[in-house]
Amino acid sequence: MTNKRYKSISEFYPYYLSEHRKPLTRTMHFVGTLLLIICLMYALLLQKWLLLFLIPVLGYGFAWASHAFIERNKPATFTYPVYSLGSDFIMFWDMLIGRISKRMVEAEKQYPLDQH
């Protein structure tokens, strides 16, 4: 993990992606974020307010499990909570529209594996 202090989410995002190099890690994040969105919509539409308590469990549960068992690194959430949350949604969108491969190549240039 880098000790750099980021000034914007766009500056942070390549670092965030470098912490999510393995496709299964990104897939686990995608599933957690998708379930989080579905849970939020369901809770709001049906006014099932207790379901809102599931949101952090769904979002962070899938993500942290992937870091512990797949990526084997410390989640960036612990050091950069706000940027990490935003980056998770950006990564979700990039995966949804098929742009993640391009973004991963860009991140690898900025944060090569051997320097990470």
Sequence and secondary structure as in RCSB ss.txt:
>XXXX:A:sequence
MTNKRYKSISEFYPYYLSEHRKPLTRTMHFVGTLLLIICLMYALLLQKWLLLFLIPVLGYGFAWASHAFIERNKP
ATFTYPVYSLGSDFIMFWDMLIGRISKRMVEAEKQYPLDQH
>XXXX:A:secstr
      SSHHHHHHHHHHT  SHHHHHHHHHHHHHHHHHHHHHHHHT GGGGGHHHHHHHHHHHHHIIIII S  
GGGT HHHHHHHHHHHHHHHHTT HHHHHHHHHHHS GGG 
